[in-house]
Structures are given as structure tokens and as C-alpha cells.
Amino acid sequence: MVKDRLFDFLKGIIIGIANIMPGFSGGIMAVSFNVYDRIISSISNFFSKPKQAIKDIWAIALGGVVGIIISLVAISFLLKKFPIPTTMLFTGLIVGSIPTIFDKVKTKKFKLNQIIAFFAGIIFIIGIPLLAKGKTVVIHEIDFGLLITMFFIGIVAAATMVIPGVSGSLILLAFGYYIFIVDFLKDFLQSIISFEKELFFKSFPLVFSLGIGIIFGVIGLSKLIEKLIKKFPLIVYSTILGLISASPFAIIYQLFNPNDPSTEPYRKILKENLVLNLIVGVVFLTIGVILADYMSKFEKNHPSKAKIQQVEQSEK
């Protein structure tokens, strides 16, 4: 029991880190670690079965919070100083999880709708970074229309948390709101730390609207995805397999995106020591694959009680 919770906590940390890292997705890591169904089910049924939901995912949620803190403090530093090994390690975790996802869709003969779903996932993931040109929306004043916009942006942001393989930073970049949202969130945190009332009341409505949108989006999309998984599991997981298979492209492209000035240091590091970086990248990619494979095998050989209950319910 303790070991189960410890592994859930560790998985939560990596999921939390992935939610913040550019180009990555918390949802994709949840699928990689075979806890995606549990998280979706618990969020979907939170209001009807709150005690059970908390019991099932509290360790993952706690790990997620720790992961976000680690990401904000340490991962940004690691990405600046060691972009290749850091990125390749997480990419390896994703690549190593592909066989586990493939097991969920494997049949004697693949149907046409599965093949279409798979390639739709690939096209979607490849298309997002190509659309994200780094354009920025310029806001002159805060009005009711902007608050409504933030609410719907929150719903979109929720989709990036719930749908595997979708990077929130890339989606917001494509819409042109990424820099604006990062700026007012920084202002909000600064106002709390420095007790600046004027700045707090200026940024709070935006944070509130965005937060409400995220809550609505997470709960609503979780219910929708839970129903889709129950009714069309092969199609859903074929789409997820496509998203995951193409995500390494989106991750690496985002890190070295020629349209994003902030990636210039990463491109410079790669050019200066190309051979060394390639060797280091392959090593850390391999480490990530091995870790993902180990955690997948551990989950199969030592399923948690929550996982056993979920399988029993699906068989009824």
C-alpha cells in the first residue's frame, strides 16, 4: 500500500513537471504511467463520490503540486543550462510508454476508424507547433469581453491538462495569448508577495475568470472523455497513441523553434557541440525509455487497489 502511494506520488511529480515544461503535456505523462483513466474517473465523479475520488488520486495530486513547484524552481534552470539531456530524458519517458499504449489498441485486425483516429492525432500534434508563431495579443484595457475571453481560454487550457499530448504553451502561443497570460499571472503573484493592493485588484479579475474556465473545462472534459473511453475505447486510445507518437516532434521543435527568439540559446548550444549533444541526448533518451519501461512493468506486476477496482468495474 505504501509502495503504491509512493509510486503514485513520484508519477504525480513527473506529471506536474510536464504540465509546466514547454511543449510537454501532463496528460501524456499520465497515460504513460497508466494513471490517466484513474485521474479522469476521479475528477469526473468528484462531486458524486468525493471521498473515493480523493482516496484514489490524493498521492498523484500531491505529487503534481510538488512537480509544479520543482518545475518552476529547478526545471527552468535545467532547461537553460542542460536543455538537451533534460528534454531527452522526458522524451524518453514518452517514447518508452508507447508499447503500453499500443497494448490498449492492439487487435487482430485494425479497423479503419482506428487508423483514421491514429493519424488524426499525429496531424493535430504536428500542426500545433507549426501554427504557434509566437504572435502576441495586445490588450489595452480590461473589460467584460476580455473576462469572457479569459473564461474560454481557461476551458482551452483545461483541455491541455486533460487531453494527452496537447501542450498548453503551444496552444496559447497559437492563439497569441501565451505572453499576455504569463505576464498577468506574474503580476498577480508579485502583488501577493509584495502586498501591492492596486496590482492585485487589477490582475485578480483576469486570474479569477481564467481559473473558473479551467475548473469548468477540467470537470466537463473529464466527464466527456470518461464516457468516450467507455463507449469507444479503441478509437480514443488510437487517437491518444497518435498524439503520443507525434509528441516528441512537438517537444523538440518547441525547444529549437526558429520562430521563437527565446530558443536562440538552445540552438546555439546545439550548434557549438553538436556531436557531444547528440551523444548525451541519446544517453538520456535511453534512460527515459528504461525508466518508463520499468514503471510500466511494475504497474502490471503490482497493480494498485484503485486500478484493480477500476478493472473489476469495467468487467461488470
Order of alpha helices (4+ residues) and beta strands (2+ residues): alpha-alpha-alpha-alpha-alpha-alpha-alpha-alpha-alpha-alpha-alpha-alpha-alpha-alpha-alpha-alpha
